[in-house]
Amino acid sequence: MLIRPYRASDQKALLTLANQVHGAGYLDKPKLEDYLRRGLAAGLNASFVAYLEGKLVGYRLSFSAEHWKADEWCNPQLWPVAASKMAYFKSVAVDPRVQGQGIGSRLLQASIEVLQQQGAEAGLAHLWMQSPGNSAVRYFTKAGGRLLAVHQDKWLALSLQSSGYDCPVCGKECHCTAAEMVLEFP
C-alpha cells in the first residue's frame, strides 16, 4: 500500500472513485482543483491518495486551517479550538472492494500529520450518516472524533443545483443527514 500526497496525475482516477462512491456529479475537475488549493499551506499538501498494486483505491481531501469558512452547517461555538486553528476534512472515499482494511484511517492520519505541521489543532468533518452501516461516522469516531451536531438535508442544495448531484441513496433530491464531528489533534 502506497499513501502519498495528491498529484495532478491522480486527477482522473480520483474523480472516477469519488463519483463511484458518493454518486454521479459529486466531484468534478473545477471542484477538485479548488479543494486541492485549500489543502495547501506552508509548502505542504494535506490531501492524500492511496494506491494498491498501481491502482488508486482511496483519497482524502483536507482543507488547511483558514482556507475554508464556516457555513450554516457549522457550530463554531461548540468547537474546542479557535476557527483559525480548525482544519476541515472535506471528502474521503475508499474503493468498496478494499474497504475495511484501514485505508481510510491511514489517509486520515497522513492528513492530520500535515495539518498539524501547517498549524491546525483540530479538524471538522460533515460525515454522511447514510453511508453503508454508517461506516463514515464509525470510522471517524474510532479515530477519536466527537459528535457536535446532526444536520438534516445537508446535501439537498447540492443535489438541486443545475450541475446536479445524484445521491446514491436518495437520487436527484438528497435528504441525507450529516454528522458534524470534530477531531482534536494530539
NORCORUR-V922451 format. One record per residue. N is the residue number from 1. SS is DSSP state (~ for helix, > for strand, _ for the rest). PSI is psi as a letter, one per 20 degrees, with the letter a starting at -180 (NA if undefined). D_LAST is the distance of its C-alpha to the last C-alpha in whole Angstrom. Layout:
# NORCORUR-V922451
N SS PSI D_LAST
N SS PSI D_LAST
This chain:
# NORCORUR-V922451
1 _ p 25
2 > p 24
3 > p 21
4 > r 21
5 > q 21
6 _ q 24
7 _ q 27
8 ~ h 30
9 ~ i 32
10 ~ i 30
11 ~ g 31
12 ~ g 34
13 ~ h 32
14 ~ g 29
15 ~ g 31
16 ~ g 33
17 ~ g 30
18 ~ g 29
19 ~ h 32
20 ~ g 33
21 ~ g 30
22 ~ i 30
23 _ q 34
24 _ p 36
25 _ j 35
26 _ g 32
27 _ p 31
28 _ r 33
29 ~ g 34
30 ~ g 33
31 ~ g 30
32 ~ g 29
33 ~ g 29
34 ~ g 28
35 ~ h 25
36 ~ h 24
37 ~ h 25
38 ~ i 22
39 _ i 20
40 > p 21
41 > q 20
42 _ k 20
43 _ j 22
44 > q 19
45 > p 20
46 _ j 17
47 _ p 19
48 > q 20
49 > q 23
50 > p 23
51 > p 27
52 > p 29
53 _ l 32
54 _ j 32
55 > p 32
56 > p 29
57 > i 27
58 > q 24
59 > q 22
60 > o 19
61 > p 20
62 > q 17
63 > p 18
64 _ q 17
65 _ q 16
66 _ j 20
67 _ j 21
68 _ r 22
69 _ q 23
70 _ q 23
71 _ a 26
72 _ i 28
73 _ j 25
74 _ q 22
75 _ m 22
76 ~ h 20
77 ~ i 21
78 ~ i 19
79 _ q 16
80 _ i 13
81 _ r 13
82 _ q 16
83 ~ h 17
84 ~ i 17
85 ~ j 13
86 > o 14
87 > r 14
88 > p 16
89 > o 16
90 > g 20
91 > q 22
92 > q 21
93 > q 24
94 > p 25
95 _ p 28
96 ~ h 30
97 ~ i 31
98 ~ j 28
99 _ q 26
100 _ j 24
101 _ j 24
102 _ j 20
103 ~ g 20
104 ~ g 19
105 ~ h 15
106 ~ h 16
107 ~ g 17
108 ~ g 13
109 ~ g 11
110 ~ g 13
111 ~ g 13
112 ~ g 9
113 ~ g 10
114 ~ g 13
115 ~ h 12
116 ~ g 9
117 ~ h 12
118 ~ i 14
119 _ j 12
120 _ q 11
121 _ i 8
122 > r 9
123 > q 11
124 > q 15
125 > q 17
126 > o 21
127 > q 21
128 > o 25
129 _ i 26
130 _ j 29
131 _ q 27
132 ~ o 29
133 ~ j 28
134 ~ k 25
135 ~ h 23
136 ~ g 21
137 ~ h 20
138 ~ g 20
139 ~ h 17
140 ~ h 15
141 ~ g 15
142 ~ h 15
143 _ i 11
144 _ j 10
145 _ q 12
146 > p 14
147 > p 18
148 > g 19
149 > r 22
150 > p 25
151 > o 27
152 _ q 30
153 _ k 32
154 _ h 29
155 _ j 31
156 ~ g 34
157 ~ g 35
158 ~ g 34
159 ~ h 36
160 ~ i 39
161 _ q 39
162 _ h 42
163 _ h 39
164 _ p 39
165 _ p 36
166 _ o 37
167 > p 34
168 _ i 35
169 _ g 35
170 _ i 37
171 > b 39
172 _ i 40
173 _ n 39
174 _ p 35
175 _ k 34
176 _ q 31
177 _ q 28
178 > p 25
179 > o 22
180 > o 20
181 > q 16
182 > q 13
183 > o 9
184 > p 7
185 _ q 4
186 _ NA 0
